[in-house]
């Protein structure tokens, strides 16, 4: 699963650059030629969605996700592992499973109907909507992998670095 998350993260990383290029190109064309298309704006939103939803599993794998750090930094490594196990079992995995359950029909209906944006020059919507169940499923599967790693660490089979540094504000 780590490799799959790495690939999704790699795609998300390149989507950042591509989104910047499309955004800059769209601005240049709009100001130089007074031309714009809703399709260019929508593709940027598709890429932003891809960045977040495809990059989330990689972010979890690298332990770079945002935490509400009330206890985590003040407890032992073993206690951190237990906090992670609790968080994965009680929050992450059930929520991601439910979100996959909710978003799969949302995508499927859009795909089957050939749904198109209501904006003039808009794009088909299912490519953006498939990112939802895909991203949530990737995060669910990476959560299972991280849960297995935490359990193995609690048993002493592997060592996990539980150090977490809050992002700079």
Secondary structure as GFF3:
##gff-version 3
##sequence-region A 1 169
A	DSSP	alpha_helix	2	33	.	.	.	ID=ss1
A	DSSP	alpha_helix	38	61	.	.	.	ID=ss2
A	DSSP	three_ten_helix	72	74	.	.	.	ID=ss3
A	DSSP	alpha_helix	77	87	.	.	.	ID=ss4
A	DSSP	pi_helix	88	92	.	.	.	ID=ss5
A	DSSP	alpha_helix	93	113	.	.	.	ID=ss6
A	DSSP	alpha_helix	126	154	.	.	.	ID=ss7
###
